[in-house]
Amino acid sequence: SVDYIATGTATAGNVTATATFSMVYS
């Protein structure tokens, strides 16, 4: 989801969610 990526990028403090999404997306 583009919206999820945009949100993760905008939220610098949301490192855990970004890492989790990276794993799931891959």
N, C-alpha and C positions, 0 to 999 in steps of 0.2 A: 504493500500500500504506500503510495507516494506521500499521503498525509502523515503516516506513521514515521517515515524517514524524515520528513520536514520537521516534525515535532521533536524527534530525537536529536536532530542537529541543532535546533533552536534551544533546546534545553541542555546546556553544557553540564549541568549537575547530574543529569540522568545517565551516568556512565553505565550502570548495571543494565538498564533497559536497552541501551545501545548495543552492548556486548551480547546480550541475550538475543536481540533481533538479528545481529550479525550471524550468530550461530544458527538460528532458525532459518534465516534467509539462505544461508549457504547449504 
